[in-house]
Amino acid sequence: MAALAMAILILPAAIIEQSGISSGAPGDIPVRDQEDLARVGTGVVYGGSGTIEAKVGGVDIGPSPASVPDDVTVEFAATPDPGWKVKGWYVNGIAEGITSETYSLTITSSDVTVQVLFEQIFTLTYGVYGGTGTIEAKINGVYFGLTPVSVKDGDTVFLMATPDPGWRVKDWYLNGAATDSISSAFSCTIAGSDVTIQVQFEMIPSPGQTVKVYQITASSDKGATISPNGAVGVLRGYDKTFFFEPEDGYLIIEVRIDGVFLLSSAQIDLGYYTFDHLMEDHTIEVKTTAGSRAGNLLRIDVLQGEGFAMYNMGSGFVIYTEPVKIPAGTNITVRAIAGSGFVFDRWETPKTERTLLYSVEDIRGSLHFELFFNVYVPPPSDDGAQKGIALLILAGLLLLFFLLWYRAGLHLTIVMGEPVKDASVTYMVEKEGNTTEDIRVSNKKGICRIPAKKGSTVTITMAEKYGITSAELPMVVVMEKRREIREIILK
């Protein structure tokens, strides 16, 4: 879908005179005899996809149509509404081939109509739904390495799935609906809405065999819920997680696996259990008793050494002093702070974690962390050896910096007012009849290095971030030296 927005301009009436020249108020534009004035625009805006404004000499000159003197340059600025972008500018109905959000025109003794064409942009999200393998997307002949991708109405999307060894394509899903396609390729045309495409892989059975499916039976009494519930089929070798929580007025007192193994209180507090790498049938059963439900709690106990903990539930770190209520679905990060003369050793969750910061996402039950610190034992002192090691490390870092920074290739800096991180750059390198195509992503400094040797020719076909591209493309760079530097501006 696209819409035309027409340029709208008018000079302040106070500075227009029947004859002669008037300077008007400070900053106004002199206007000559009325017969020298040209009218710009028609005063009509089509659609609700964006707005347009115009300035002369930095002064906003208001709505269209406008009378402006000969030889005056008018600066137009288009502002697309969210989900839209500029497709092109038109002068008297003729496309100018410009896709930027700004356009300038010098009046030359004739009436003129300036229009901007907005087009709607949509989001394509693609990925792997299950199994092991990779997926890549090609849109209008250009490969994209990142998801989601901005696309336009009418764009043709081509996806290629590559299963890992021992796997094959089981199905493709379009916006969550199965398509019953087992092809390694899938394509669709964007038709006025966002699109999500996923591929599902399955293991290839041995000759004469079928893929084994095991059954996990999940149940609970009336005082709790478990999800999923009932008999659940799981492919051989897959993992499956079950979530459980008590109803109001009940407490979970037992979670039994295969009728024998009981979860610990800390495991029950987690609110879930995962069967890893399934190789046989299993059962999971939840039992409760009537009692007051205090809700999900975070509890941290220092069991060894001296120190304390901090926790963050999304609004910054807070020192832990007593059990804290946890809203369902919260993400929590805990941090260990060692006391004087002590160092952090580990968390017991009940798993052992050796990192100072530890995070748990989408919490569905209470959490109980046990924290351990050890007495700090300083290493043997050897100033000479330490200085030598420090110098070696510094020399190594300098050498590494030299090798990384000055290595050969085309170094592109992607900017959009400032350096742009994670911009997608599509390119082709040609040398002596050999051609290589690939996609690279800019780093946090906006730099994207394209491996290319001296004497080769590099063609940049696309540079994009959030659907914003560059009007400078395609860019062709001949590698006259082993290292070339260029800049691409997105706008």
MIMARTOR-452315 format. One record per atom (N, C-alpha, C): residue in one letter; x, y, z negated. Coordinates in steps of 0.1 Angstrom, whole numbers, plus 5000, padded with zeros to 4 digits. Layout:
AXYZ;...
***
This chain:
M500949885000;M500050005000;M500950125000;A500550235008;A501350355008;A500450475010;A500850585006;A500050705006;A500850825010;L500250925017;L500951045020;L500651155011;A501751225006;A501551344998;A502051465006;M501351565007;M501751675016;M502351795008;A503451855014;A504051965007;A503152085006;I503252144994;I502252254990;I503152374986;L503052484992;L503952594989;L503152724991;I503452824982;I502952964984;I503853064977;L504153174983;L504953284977;L503953364968;P504553424957;P503653514949;P503053634957;A501753654956;A501153754964;A501653894962;A502253924950;A502754054947;A503954094955;I504554004962;I505754044969;I505554044984;I504254014988;I503954015003;I503454155006;E504054215016;E503654345021;E503254335036;Q502554435040;Q502154435054;Q503254465063;S504254535059;S505454575067;S506654605058;G507754605065;G508954635057;G509454515049;I510354535039;I510954435031;I510754465016;S510354375008;S510154394994;S510854284986;S511554324976;S512354234968;S511454174957;G510354234953;G509454174943;G510154174929;A509554084921;A510154074908;A511554004908;P512354014898;P513653944898;P513553794901;G514353754910;G514353614914;G513353584925;D512553674929;D511653654940;D512353654954;I511753604964;I512353594977;I511853714986;P512753794992;P512253905001;P511453845012;V510353925015;V509453885026;V509453985037;R509653945049;R509654045060;R508254065066;D508254125078;D506954165084;D506054045085;Q504754065084;Q503753955083;Q503853865096;E504253925107;E504253845120;E505453755119;D506453775110;D507653685110;D507453575100;L506253565093;L506053465083;L505553335090;A506053225085;A505553095090;A504753025078;R503752955082;R502952875072;R503452735071;V503652695058;V504152555055;V503052475048;G502752355054;G501852265047;G500352295051;T499452205046;T498052225049;T497152235037;G497852215025;G497052225013;G496252105009;V496651985015;V495851865012;V496851755006;V496451684995;V497251574990;V496451444992;Y497151344997;Y496451215000;Y496851114989;G495951044983;G496250944973;G496650994960;G496850904950;G497350934937;G498650874934;S499550854944;S500750784942;S501950864937;G501751004937;G502851084933;G502551234935;T503551314932;T503351464934;T504551514942;I504351634947;I505451704954;I505451854950;E506651914949;E506752054946;E507852114956;A507852244957;A508752304965;A509352434959;K510652464962;K511252574956;K512052644967;V512152784965;V513052864974;V513952934965;G515252914967;G516252984958;G516052944944;G515652824941;G515452774927;G514152824921;V513252894928;V512052934922;V510852854927;D510052794918;D508952714922;D507852804928;I507552774940;I506652874947;I505252814949;G504852724940;G503452684939;G502852604949;P501452604951;P500752514959;P500752554974;S500352454983;S500352474997;S498952515001;P498752585013;P499852625022;P500552745018;A501752775023;A502552895019;A503052965031;S503153095029;S503753175040;S505153215035;V506153175044;V507553195040;V508253265052;P509253345049;P509953415060;P510853315068;D511253365080;D512153295089;D513553275082;D514253165085;D515553145081;D515653115066;V514553095059;V514553055045;V514552905043;T515452855034;T515452715032;T514552675020;V513652585023;V512752535013;V513252395008;E513352384995;E513752254988;E512452184983;F512252064988;F511151984984;F511551874974;A510751844964;A511051734954;A509851654952;A509951524955;A508851434953;A508951354940;T507951334933;T507951254920;T506951144921;P507451024924;P506550904925;P505850874912;D504650834912;D504050784900;D504650644896;P504550604883;P505150474879;P504650364889;G505650284893;G505250174902;G505350214917;W505750334920;W505850374934;W507250434936;K507650444949;K508850514953;K508650574967;V509650664970;V509550734982;V509950644994;K509150635004;K509450555016;K510050645027;G509550765028;G510150855039;G509550985039;W510151085046;W509751225047;W509351245062;Y508251325064;Y507751345078;Y507651495080;V508151545091;V507951685095;V507151695108;N505951755107;N505051765118;N504751625123;G504551525114;G504251395118;G505351305123;I506551355123;I507751275128;I508551235116;A508851105115;A509751055104;A511151105105;E511651145094;E513051205093;E514051095089;G513650975085;G514550865082;G515250885069;I514550965060;I515150995046;I514250935036;T514950865026;T514150795016;T514450845002;S515250955001;S515551014988;S514251094983;E514351134970;E513251204964;E513351354967;T514351394974;T514451544977;T514651554992;Y514251674997;Y514351705011;Y514351855013;S515151905022;S515252045024;S515052075039;L514452195041;L514052235055;L514252385056;T514852425067;T515052575070;T513952615080;I513152715077;I512152765085;I512652835097;T512152795109;T512652855122;T511552905130;S510853015126;S509853085134;S508753005139;S508352905131;S507152835136;S506452765123;D505152745124;D504452675114;D504952525113;V504952465101;V505452335099;V504652265088;T504452135090;T503852055080;T504851945075;V505051945062;V506051855056;V505251755047;Q505451625049;Q504751525041;Q505751425036;V505451365025;V506251255019;V505351125018;L505951015022;L505150885021;L505650805009;F504750775000;F505050694989;F504650544992;E505450444987;E504950314988;E505050244974;Q504150154972;Q504050084959;Q505149974958;I505749964946;I506649854943;I506149764933;F506449634935;F506049534926;F507249454920;T506949364911;T508049294904;T507949144908;L509149094912;L509248944915;L510048884904;T509548784896;T510248714886;T510348574891;Y511548514890;Y511748374894;Y512648304885;G512548174884;G513448094875;G513047944875;V513747874866;V513547724865;V512547704854;Y511547624857;Y510447594847;Y510847474838;G511547374844;G511947264836;G512947184844;G513747094836;G514747014843;G516047094845;T516947044853;T518247114854;T518547134869;G518947254872;G519247304885;G519247454886;T519447504898;T519447654900;T518547694911;I518247824911;I517347884921;I517848024925;E517848054938;E518248184943;E517148234952;A517048374953;A516048434961;A516648514972;K515948514984;K516348594995;K515148674999;I515248805000;I514048895003;I514348975015;N513548955025;N513849025038;N515248995043;G515748875041;G517048845046;G518248885037;V517948945025;V519048985016;V518948905003;Y520048844999;Y520148764987;Y520148854974;F519448804964;F519448874951;F519848784940;G520748824931;G521248734921;G520648754908;L519848864906;L519248894893;L517748884893;T517148854882;T515648854881;T515348934869;P514249014869;P513349034879;P513849134890;V513149134902;V513549204914;V512449294918;S512649424922;S511649514927;S511349474942;V510149464945;V509749424959;V508549514963;K508349514977;K507249604982;K506149514988;D505049574989;D503849504996;D504349465010;G504049335013;G504449285026;G505749225027;D506649235017;D507949175017;D507849025017;T508648955025;T508748815025;T509848765016;V509448675006;V510348614996;V510648475000;F511948445001;F512348305004;F513248254992;L512848144986;L513548094975;L514147954978;M515347924973;M516047794975;M516347734962;A515947614959;A516147544947;A517347444949;T518247434940;T519347334941;T519347254929;P518847134929;P518847044917;P520247004914;D520546974901;D521746914897;D521846774901;P523046714902;P523046564906;P522146484897;G521446394903;G520546304896;G519146364894;W518946484899;W517646554898;W517046584912;R515746614912;R515046654924;R513946754921;V513446824931;V512346914929;V511046834927;K510346874916;K509046814912;K507946894917;D507947024915;D506847114920;D507347264919;W506647344926;W506747494925;W505547554919;Y505747654911;Y504647724904;Y504547864909;L503347914913;L503148044918;L502248114908;N502748214900;N501948274889;N501348174880;G502148074876;G501747974867;G500947854872;A500547864885;A499647754891;A500547664900;A500447534898;A501147434905;A500747444920;T501747424929;T501547434944;T501547294950;D502047194942;D502147054948;D503147054959;S504147134958;S505247134968;S506547074962;I507146974969;I508346914964;I509546954973;S509347054982;S510447104991;S511447174983;S512647174987;S513747254981;S513647404984;A512747434994;A512547584998;A511147614995;F510947744992;F509547794989;F509547944994;S508447985000;S508348125005;S506948175002;C506848305001;C505548375000;C505748525004;T504548585006;T504548725010;T503948804999;I504548914995;I504049004984;I502749064989;A501649054982;A500349094986;A499749184975;G500349294972;G499649394963;G499649364949;S500549274944;S500649244929;S501949184926;D502349184913;D503549124908;D503448974910;V504548904911;V504648764914;V505648694905;T505248584900;T506248494892;T506248364899;I507548314903;I507748194910;I508648104902;Q508347984899;Q509147894891;Q509247754898;V510447694896;V510547554902;V510847464890;Q510247344891;Q510447234881;Q511147124887;F512247074880;F513046964885;F512646844876;E512846724882;E512646594875;E513846504878;M514146414869;M515246314871;M514846214882;I515746174891;I515546074901;I515645944895;P514545864896;P514645724890;P515645634897;S516145534890;S517045434897;S516245354906;P516845294916;P516045214926;P515245104919;G513945094922;G513144994916;G512545034902;Q512945154897;Q512545194884;Q511745324885;T510945354875;T510245484874;T510845564862;V510645694862;V511045774851;V510345734838;K511045704827;K510445664815;K509845784807;V508645764803;V507945864795;V507645804781;Y508145874770;Y507945824757;Y506745904751;Q506245854740;Q505045914734;Q505345954719;I505046084716;I505146134702;I503746154697;T503346094686;T501946114681;T502046214669;A501446324670;A501446434659;A500146444653;S500146444639;S498846454632;S499046534619;S497946584613;S497946654600;S496546634594;D496546654581;D495246654574;D494546784575;K493446804569;K492646924571;K493247054565;G494347034557;G494947154551;G496047214559;A496347164572;A497447214580;A497047204595;T497847274603;T497747254617;T499147214622;I499147134633;I500447104640;I500247124655;S501147174661;S501047204675;S502347164683;P502247084694;P500947024699;P500446914690;N499246884692;N498546784684;N498146664692;G498146544685;G497746424692;G498946354699;A498646274709;A499646194717;A500246284727;V501546304727;V502246394736;V503246314744;G503246314757;G504146244765;G505446334768;V506646274767;V507846344768;V508846254777;L509446314787;L510346244795;L511546194788;R512146084791;R513346024785;R514446124786;G515146144774;G516246234774;G515846384771;Y514546414771;Y514146554768;Y514046584753;D513946714749;D513746754736;D512246794735;K511646784722;K510346834720;K510146884706;T509647004705;T509547074692;T508047084688;F507747054675;F506447064669;F506447164658;F505347254658;F505247354648;F504147324639;F504347354626;F503247324616;F503247434606;E501947454601;E501847554590;E500547524582;P500447564569;P499247534561;P498147624564;E496947574562;E495747664562;E495647744549;D494847844549;D494747924537;D494147834526;G494847854514;G494447774502;G495147634501;Y496047614510;Y496747484510;Y498247504511;L499047404506;L500447404507;L500947274514;I501947274522;I502447154528;I503347084518;I503146964515;I503946894505;I504746784511;E504446744524;E505146634530;E505046644545;V506246624552;V506246604566;V507046474569;R506346374574;R506946244575;R507246204590;I508446164593;I508846124607;I508845974608;D508145924617;D508145774620;D507745694608;G506945764599;G506345694587;G507445664576;V508645704578;V509745674569;V510445794564;F511045874574;F511845984571;F511046104566;L511446164555;L510746284549;L511646404551;L511046514556;L511746644557;L512046694544;S513146764542;S513446834529;S512546964528;S512547014516;S511747144514;S512247254523;A513547264525;A514147364533;A513647344548;Q513647224552;Q513247194566;Q511747224568;I510947194557;I509447224558;I509347374559;D510147444551;D510047594551;D510247654565;L511047584573;L511347634587;L510047634595;G509147544592;G507847544599;G507847474613;Y508947404616;Y509047324628;Y509947214627;Y509847114636;Y510747004637;Y510946964652;T512246934656;T512546904670;T513046764671;F512446684680;F512946554683;F513946574695;D515246544692;D516246564702;D516546444711;H516746474724;H517146364734;H516346234732;L515046244735;L514146144732;L514546014739;M514645904732;M514945764737;M513945654732;E512945694725;E511945604720;E510745674715;D509645604712;D508445664707;D508645714693;H507845814688;H507945864675;H506645914670;T506545934656;T505345994650;T505846104641;I504946204639;I505146314629;I503846334622;E503846334609;E502646354601;E502746454590;V501846544589;V501846654579;V500846634569;K501246644556;K500246624545;K500346744536;T499146784530;T499046904522;T498346874509;T498346984500;T497646974488;T496947114486;A495847114478;A495247244476;A496147334467;G496147464470;G497047554461;G497047684468;S497547784460;S497647924465;S498747924475;R498548004486;R499548014496;R500148154495;A501448154491;A502148284489;A502548344502;G502448274513;G502848324526;G504348284529;N504848324541;N506248294544;N507148384537;L508248324531;L509148404523;L510648374528;L511448484526;L512848474529;L513548464515;R514348364512;R515048344500;R516548324503;I517448394496;I518848384498;I519448364485;D520248254483;D520948224470;D522448214473;V523248294465;V524748284465;V525148174456;L525648064461;L525947944454;L527447924450;Q528248014457;Q529647994455;Q530348134457;G531248174448;G532048294450;G531248414447;E531748534451;E531048664448;E530848734461;G529648794462;G529248864474;G527748884474;F527148934485;F525748944486;F525348934501;A524048944504;A523548934517;A522649054521;M522549084534;M521649184539;M520749114549;Y519549164552;Y518649114562;Y518049224570;N517749194583;N517149284592;N515949224599;M514749284597;M513549224604;M513049324615;G514049404620;G513749494631;G513849634628;S513949674616;S514049814612;S515349854605;G516349774607;G517649804601;G517949704589;F519249694586;F519649604575;F519349664561;V518849564553;V518449594539;V519149494530;I519649544518;I520349454509;I519249364502;Y519549234502;Y518649134497;Y518749134481;T517649144474;T517649144460;T516649044454;E515649014462;E514548914457;E513848864469;P513048754468;P512348694479;P511448804486;V511448794500;V510848884508;V509748814517;K508548874518;K507548814527;K507948844541;I507648734550;I507948744564;I506748734572;P506348834580;P505248824589;P505448714599;A504348644603;A504448544613;A505048594626;G505948524633;G506548564645;G507648654644;T508148694632;T509248784630;T510548724634;N511448814639;N512848774642;N513648834630;I514548754624;I515348794613;I516848764616;T517648864612;T519148854612;T519648874598;V520448784593;V521048794579;V522548814581;R523148894572;R524548924572;R525148904559;A526348834558;A527048804546;A528048914543;I528048964531;I529049064526;I529849004515;A531148984517;A531948924506;A532349024496;G532448984483;G532849074472;G534349084472;S534849174464;S536349204463;S537049074459;G538049044467;G538848924465;G538248794470;F537248804478;F536548684483;F536348704499;V536248594505;V535948594520;V534748504522;F534048534533;F532848454537;F533248314541;D532548214537;D532848074541;D531748014550;R530448014545;R529447954554;R528047984548;W527047964557;W525647954554;W525147804554;E524247774545;E523547644546;E522047674549;T521547624560;T520247674564;T519047574566;P519147434564;P520147354558;P521347324567;K521347354580;K522447334588;K523647424584;T524847394587;T526047474583;T526247574594;E526347704591;E526647804600;E527847884595;R528847904604;R530047974600;R530248114605;T529148174609;T529248314614;T528648414603;L529248524602;L528848624592;L527348664595;L527048684608;L525648724612;L524948594617;Y523748574612;Y523048454617;Y521548504619;S521048464631;S519648504635;S518748384636;V517448414633;V516348314635;V515248384642;E514748334653;E513648404660;E512348334659;D511248414660;D509848364660;D509648274648;I509748334636;I509648254624;I508248214621;R508048084618;R506648034615;R506547984601;G507547984593;G507547934579;G508548004571;S508647964558;S509548034549;S511047994553;L511948074549;L513348054551;L514148054538;H515047954537;H515847944525;H517247934529;F518148034527;F519548034530;F520348024517;E521347934518;E522347924507;E523647974512;L524348064505;L525448144509;L526748104501;F527848084507;F529048044501;F530248134504;F530948184494;F532148254496;F533348184490;N534548204495;N535848154489;N536748264485;V537648224475;V538648324470;V539548354482;Y539848484484;Y540848524495;Y542248484491;V542948414500;V544348374497;V545148444509;P545948554505;P546648624516;P547748534522;P548048544535;P549048464542;P550448504537;P551448414538;P552848454535;P553248574543;S553948664536;S554348794542;S555648774550;D555748814562;D556948814570;D556848934580;D557249054575;D557049174582;D557749164596;G558949114597;G559649114609;G558949024620;A558548904615;A557748814624;A556448884629;Q555748944619;Q554449004622;Q554649114632;K555749204631;K555949304640;K556249254654;G557049144654;G557349084667;G556149024674;I555248964666;I554048904672;I553149024677;A553049134669;A552249244673;A552749304687;L554049314688;L554649364701;L554349274712;L554449144710;L554149044721;L552649054725;I551749074715;I550349084718;I550049214726;L550749324721;L550549444729;L551049434743;A552249374745;A552749364758;A551849274767;G551249164761;G550349084768;G549049154772;L548549234763;L547349314766;L547649414777;L548749484777;L549149574787;L549249504801;L549849394801;L550049314813;L548649274819;L547849224809;L546449184814;L545649294819;F545749414813;F545049534818;F545549574832;F546949564834;F547449594847;F546949504857;L546949374854;L546549274864;L545049284868;L544249314857;L542849324860;L542449454867;W543049564863;W542749694869;W543249724883;Y544449674885;Y545149704898;Y545049584908;R544249484905;R544249374914;R543549424927;A543849354938;A543449394951;A541949384953;G541449454963;G539949454965;G539349594967;L538049594971;L537349714972;L536649744958;H537049854952;H536449894939;H535349994941;L534049954940;L532950044941;L532550094927;T532250224927;T531650284915;T530150314918;I529250254911;I527850274913;I527350384903;V526850494908;V526350604899;V524950644902;M524250684892;M522950744893;M522750854883;G523650954885;G523751064875;G524951024866;E525050894863;E526150844854;E526350704859;P527550644855;P527750504860;P526650414856;V526350314865;V525150224864;V525650084861;K525250024850;K525549894847;K524549794853;D525049674857;D524149574862;D523449604875;A524049694883;A523549724897;A523949604906;S523049564914;S523249454923;S523749504936;V524949454941;V525649494953;V525749374963;T525149384974;T525149274984;T526249324995;Y527149224999;Y528149275008;Y528549155017;M529349195028;M529949095037;M531349135040;V532249035039;V533749065042;V534048985054;E534749055064;E535048995076;E536549015079;K537248905082;K538748915086;K539048795095;E539648835106;E540148735116;E539048635120;G537848685122;G536748605126;G536048525115;N536548535103;N535948465092;N535048565084;T533848525080;T532948605073;T532448545060;T532448625050;T531948585036;T530848675032;E529748625027;E528648705021;E528448665007;D528148764998;D527948734984;D527248854978;I526948844965;I526348944956;I527248964944;R527549084940;R528249124928;R527449214920;V527749224907;V527049314897;V528049404891;S527649534890;S528549634884;S528749614869;N529849644863;N530149634849;N529649754841;K529849764828;K529349874820;K529850014824;K531050014832;K531550134837;K531050174851;G530150084856;G529550114869;G530450054880;I531549984877;I532449934887;I532149794891;C532149774904;C531949644910;C533049614920;R533849514916;R535049484925;R534649374935;I534949404948;I534649314958;I535949254963;P536149124962;P537449064966;P537649074981;A538549154986;A538849175000;A540349205002;K540949135012;K542349155014;K542649275024;K543849315025;K544249425034;K544049375048;G543449465056;G543149435070;G541749385073;S540949355062;S539649305063;S538649425064;T537449395068;T536349495069;T535249455060;V534849545051;V533749515041;V532549595045;T531449535046;T530149605049;T529249585036;I528849705030;I527949705019;I526549715025;T525749615024;T524349615029;T523249655020;M523549645007;M522549684997;M523149704984;A522749814977;A523149844963;A521849884956;E521449824945;E520049834940;E520049824925;K519249904918;K518949884903;K517549944901;Y516749854895;Y515349894892;Y514549934905;G514949874917;G514349914929;G514850034935;I515750104929;I516350234934;I517550194943;T517650244955;T518750204964;T519450334968;S520350324978;S521150434983;S520850464997;A520750585001;A520550625015;A521850625023;E522950595016;E524250595023;E524550455030;L523650365028;L523950225033;L523350205047;P523950115055;P525050035051;P526350115051;M527350075043;M528650145042;M529650045047;V530550085056;V531550005062;V532950055057;V533749975051;V535050005046;V536049915052;V537049985059;V538249905065;V539349905055;M539749795050;M540849785040;M542149815046;E542549945046;E543849985051;E544949955041;K544549955028;K545449925018;K544949805010;R545749745002;R545249624994;R544249664984;R544149794981;R543149844971;R542449964976;E541149964978;E540450084982;E539350114972;I539050244971;I538050294961;I536950374968;R535750344965;R534550414971;R533550434960;E532550524963;E531450554954;E530150544961;I529150484954;I527750474960;I526850544950;I526050634955;I525050704947;I523650654949;L523050604938;L521650554939;L520650674936;K519650694944;K518750794941;K517450774949;
***
